[in-house]
């Protein structure tokens, strides 16, 4: 797997757009091999031209989470993502930044859209990688894609990526707020030239944003240090020892998913130390209300429908 990733990374770092496209296809092919059942991969008639379905489209049935966590190949892929050298998300974020520096063209737009789609999948498959968007640069790059000059498919895909990036990551949400992300999304929503489908995606983003975040667990500083050390040990980039083999790897992988999807105690402890706490729906309503006029209606719908289960993290 390392040799395949190395080849893909070489192509992704190229200034040649054709090689870059090849690198994106190689990453897509690897994810397809990991996530799609063998029956789908073996039957070309059941596959789309792109093995991974675009957001909002109907594609082949992927493996369930329980199937993934018991798959030795996926366990190995997840382990590799814990290391800086083999982390795919960091490479794709660099690729996205490079593409934004290119001259605008339909071909560049296609490459950007492919990169966004892969990032969406990777942040779902490896939740800890969401913290790579905590720095300002990658978050700014995503917000730049919401500019009115970009095509609607890119704007919609960037909004979906934002939802995934903020899911379970209060640090990312606070960074999004500091970078004036609420103003950016609100301006896109209110602009007359914005496509209707993009406006719907923006409304979905507002619903997600307005949900109450999970409160930080009340623990002593010593307990917090132990939790952080435990998380780091469970996601060590060294090869599994006591948990080597499919069964041990699956158990450890399931534990990592459980911690990551529950916001990550380590991340929450860091927020607590820095005085940046999670926000309630009321606090978020006040922030969004500075840029949008019908926030009360959105909150009313959110409380009535509970579209995402009621909590963002």
TALINKA-V284447 format. One record per helix or strand of 2 or more residues. SS is the DSSP state (hx for helix, st for strand). FROM is the first residue (numbers start at 1). TO is the last residue. If there is no record, write none. Layout:
SS;FROM;TO  SS;FROM;TO
This chain:
hx;2;12  hx;17;35  hx;38;41  hx;44;46  hx;65;69  hx;72;81  hx;88;100  hx;106;125  hx;127;133  hx;136;144  hx;152;166  hx;170;178  hx;181;190  hx;196;210  hx;221;234  hx;246;261  hx;265;273  hx;281;288  hx;295;305
